[in-house]
């Protein structure tokens, strides 16, 4: 399995695990959405909590230029460690939600674009 296929499989496995959990309140579905052709992966909450509409991204990951970009991480513990545990090196994980100039102060890839 080549590097990108390994990354795709790891991201999908992790998101599918998160998708098994239903929020503790409301009538909210958790959906794992995979666009493998364009390498976009999301975990989304959709539904109602009493009279309030719920719709939003919990996790958003892209694979670009051979790296895994965490665009949004709404988990309590952070998904980057799970990606590392799945075999993705820290230098190939970009914390896209961090301001570009501050990424160099993390232990992950310091891409500034």
C-alpha positions as CSV (number, residue, x, y, z in Angstrom):
1,X,0.0,0.0,0.0
2,X,1.5,3.4,-1.0
3,X,1.7,6.3,1.4
4,X,-1.4,8.1,0.3
5,X,-3.5,5.0,0.4
6,X,-2.3,4.3,3.9
7,X,-3.2,7.9,4.9
8,X,-6.6,7.6,3.4
9,X,-7.3,4.3,5.1
10,X,-6.2,5.7,8.5
11,X,-8.3,8.9,8.2
12,X,-11.4,6.9,7.1
13,X,-10.9,4.3,9.9
14,X,-10.6,7.1,12.6
15,X,-13.6,9.0,11.3
16,X,-15.7,5.9,11.1
17,X,-14.9,5.2,14.7
18,X,-16.0,8.7,15.7
19,X,-19.2,8.3,13.6
20,X,-20.3,5.4,15.9
21,X,-20.9,7.8,18.7
22,X,-24.2,9.7,19.0
23,X,-24.3,13.0,20.9
24,X,-25.8,12.6,24.4
25,X,-28.6,15.0,23.8
26,X,-31.0,15.9,20.9
27,X,-31.9,14.0,17.8
28,X,-28.5,14.4,16.1
29,X,-26.9,12.1,13.6
30,X,-23.2,11.8,13.1
31,X,-22.1,11.4,9.5
32,X,-18.7,10.5,8.1
33,X,-18.4,12.0,4.6
34,X,-15.6,10.9,2.3
35,X,-14.6,12.5,-1.0
36,X,-11.8,10.2,-1.9
37,X,-11.4,11.6,-5.4
38,X,-10.6,15.1,-4.0
39,X,-9.2,13.8,-0.7
40,X,-11.7,15.7,1.6
41,X,-12.9,13.9,4.7
42,X,-15.4,15.2,7.3
43,X,-17.4,14.2,10.4
44,X,-20.6,16.2,10.6
45,X,-23.4,16.5,13.1
46,X,-26.9,17.0,11.7
47,X,-30.2,17.1,13.4
48,X,-32.2,18.9,16.1
49,X,-31.6,19.6,19.8
50,X,-35.0,20.6,21.1
51,X,-35.9,23.5,18.7
52,X,-32.3,24.3,17.7
53,X,-31.0,23.1,14.4
54,X,-27.6,21.4,14.6
55,X,-25.5,21.2,11.5
56,X,-21.7,21.5,11.6
57,X,-18.3,20.0,11.0
58,X,-16.8,18.2,14.0
59,X,-13.6,17.1,12.1
60,X,-12.4,18.2,8.7
61,X,-9.3,16.6,7.1
62,X,-7.8,17.1,3.6
63,X,-4.9,15.3,2.1
64,X,-2.9,17.7,0.0
65,X,0.6,17.5,-1.4
66,X,1.3,14.2,0.4
67,X,0.4,15.5,3.8
68,X,-2.7,15.2,6.1
69,X,-4.1,18.6,6.8
70,X,-6.4,18.9,9.9
71,X,-8.6,21.8,8.8
72,X,-10.9,21.7,11.8
73,X,-10.7,19.6,15.0
74,X,-13.7,19.8,17.3
75,X,-12.8,16.8,19.4
76,X,-11.9,17.1,23.1
77,X,-8.6,15.3,22.9
78,X,-7.4,16.2,19.4
79,X,-7.2,13.9,16.4
80,X,-3.5,14.5,15.5
81,X,-2.3,12.0,18.1
82,X,-4.7,9.4,16.7
83,X,-3.3,10.0,13.2
84,X,0.2,9.5,14.6
85,X,-0.8,6.3,16.3
86,X,-2.2,5.1,13.0
87,X,1.3,5.4,11.4
88,X,1.2,8.9,9.9
89,X,4.5,10.7,10.8
90,X,4.2,14.1,12.5
91,X,6.1,15.8,9.7
92,X,3.3,14.8,7.4
93,X,0.5,16.2,9.5
94,X,-0.3,19.9,9.2
95,X,-2.4,21.7,11.8
96,X,-4.3,23.7,9.2
97,X,-6.5,25.3,11.9
98,X,-3.4,27.0,13.4
99,X,-2.2,30.4,12.1
100,X,0.5,29.6,9.5
101,X,3.3,31.5,11.2
102,X,2.6,29.7,14.5
103,X,2.8,26.1,13.1
104,X,6.6,26.1,13.5
105,X,6.0,26.1,17.3
106,X,4.1,22.8,17.2
107,X,5.6,19.3,16.8
108,X,3.9,18.9,13.5
109,X,4.7,20.1,9.9
110,X,5.4,23.8,9.7
111,X,3.8,24.6,6.4
112,X,3.1,28.4,6.0
113,X,0.9,28.6,2.9
